[in-house]
Each structure stands twice: as structure tokens, then as C-alpha cells.
Amino acid sequence: MPEPVTSAGALAATVPVGVVGAGTMGAGIAQVAAVAGHPVRLHDQDGAAAERAVTTVGTHLDRAVAKGRLSDTDAAAATDRLSSVTALDDLAGCGLVVEAIVEDLAVKQQLFADLERICAADAVLASNTSSLSVDDLALGLAGPGRVAGLHFFNPAPVLPLVEVVAGARTDPAVLDTLVATARRWGKTPVRAASTPGFIVNRVARPYYGEAFRLLESGLVDAVTVDAMLRESGGFRMGPFELIDLIGLDVNLAVSRSVWEAFDRDPRFEPSPLQERLVADGRLGRKTGHGVHTGDEPRPAPST
Ligand code: NAI
């Protein structure tokens, strides 16, 4: 008999997991679930992107083996468990689907409507959204109780934190299952209410915003800001290095979403400079350059 999906315990490792969106986050989440033992089906509207993501995960697993973090056998087994699927319908047998597609409410709502039709009634439907309301994502669904946020941080295979986000109508058993599952996956889940930006992105918005406003003022350059925060401030990366890693487009979409949700409160206003960089295609590491072009001189250590 198949194990129940939403007992208060973790999702059994035999339960297939679907991931929709094979970009930065989807690939990482697929890797985490495959290493934890689940058969993982990765879908993207761009089939080539899904195939590329499977190859990328393979490379990351090889690197983990080289660093002694994973055995050869475990890496090979995880690789075997991960496959790309071309049709969303192929996620029908999954007990959990995590979406990591574009941060756009209407697009995500359409996806949840499709997933509700395709997946079994007891399958959990989770979103990796950085900022959107879980209630809005579940709007119009017959079963909003199975929708929750499962918000990983970049890079998902490395960073332990996961926000488990409760909408007003999310079934508490679904939240318990996600918390237990995240723990089994080696993560540190923290429960959060579905308020704009949840916890981390709420705190982070003014941080990124002020960094951009300072850059716009011309008083200091990006390399210096990053070096100061990193080398003297104890941050692992400076704000612009982090934005380049996240993707300027993704970061901007989150800023806009939180700003709108707070009735355009100036504290959260997106930066015009960031908007210009995105319009110019400077999206960060994924396009080769973002705030940083890679050509800047490193600042001399401060005395
Ligand atoms: P990305 O731009 O790297 O990848 C998004 C992928 O989704 C693309 O491959 C695209 O083809 C695919 N896609 C778009 N619409 C689709 C649809 N309707 N059906 C199937 N596939 C579709 O984006 P990224 O950075 O992976 O972000 C994805 C989600 O994760 C967003 O909601 C974002 O806010 C969130 N997030 C991003 C973080 C980051 O650091 N980049 C951190 C935590 C959450």
C-alpha cells in the first residue's frame, strides 16, 4: 500500500517529487530531493533548459564527490533518480510538486490550476516563491489546503535555510509534512506566515535597496561596498555580489512584488538603476555580468 503523503511525518523517500522550472532554483531543489532518495521529475516549459539542468546537477554531484561530501555510489544513484520530463502531465504520480518558475503571480496561478487538475488529490503543491502570497497562489483552487510555500535559498543544495510558508487556508498537516520533509532533506525549516517577502526577503529588501541607492548617489562604487561588507562586515558576500548570484531580474521581481504588497511604501521602492541594468540584459552571473562586469579592479585592503 502506498504511504500516505500528508501524515505528519516526512514524505517517504519512495514518493516521486516533481519540480517545475529548471532554472537556478529548480535545478538545485531537484538535486536536493534526488540526493534525499526521491525519484525526481524536472519539468520546464523550455525542454532544453530541463535537460541542461539535469546535466548541471550531474556536474554538481561530481564536484561533491571530488570534495568528499558524497560517495560515488550515492551520486550515481541520485543522478539515476533525476529525469527531465517534457509534459506537465508527467507529474501526475508525484506526491509533492515544488514550483520554481518565474516570479509572476498570474503565471504561477495558471500553473497551480494545471497541477490541481493533473496531480492526485493528496499531493502537496508547494511554491518556491520569494515574495508572493500563498493565498493568492491558491486562489480559485478547489483544494487550497494543499498549497504552501517551500522557500529555498540560493544555492539550494548548499544553504540549509528553508521557509515553510503557511497561507490562511493551508492544511496544518501539509505544513507539518513539509517541515518534516525539509528536515529529512538536511535542511533547517522555519515556519513563516504568508506576509510579503515572508521573513528573509522582508528584511533583505531595504538592504538591497539602500545598497543600490548608495550606488546611484555616486558616492561609492559596487566593488568597495561588497568588499567592505564581506571583508570587514562578516558577510559571506557583499550585496551586489549576492544580487549577481540571485539574478537581477529575479531580485527586481521580488522587490516589485514586496513594494506593491506594501502599497508602494518608499522603504521597498525598487531601484531605477537596477531596472536599467535588467533592461540592458545585465542579469548577473547567468548572463556573464550584472552589477559587476568582472573587469573592475579589486580595492586595496583598507588600513
Ligand atoms: P530562473 O529564471 O533561473 O528559472 C526559471 C525557470 O522557469 C526558467 O527555466 C523558465 O523557462 C521556467 N518557466 C517559466 N515559466 C514557466 C512555466 N509556466 N512552466 C514551466 N517552466 C516555466 O529563476 P530562479 O532564479 O530559479 O527563480 C525561480 C523562482 O524561485 C522564483 O519564484 C524566484 O522568486 C524564486 N527564488 C529565487 C531565488 C534566487 O536566488 N534566484 C532564491 C529563492 C527563490
Boltz pocket constraint, residues with backbone or C-beta under 6 A from the ligand:
constraints:
  - pocket:
      binder: B
      contacts: [[A, 20], [A, 21], [A, 22], [A, 23], [A, 24], [A, 25], [A, 26], [A, 43], [A, 44], [A, 45], [A, 46], [A, 49], [A, 99], [A, 100], [A, 101], [A, 102], [A, 103], [A, 104], [A, 107], [A, 111], [A, 128], [A, 129], [A, 130], [A, 131], [A, 151], [A, 152], [A, 153], [A, 154], [A, 245], [A, 246], [A, 247], [A, 250], [A, 254]]
      max_distance: 6.0
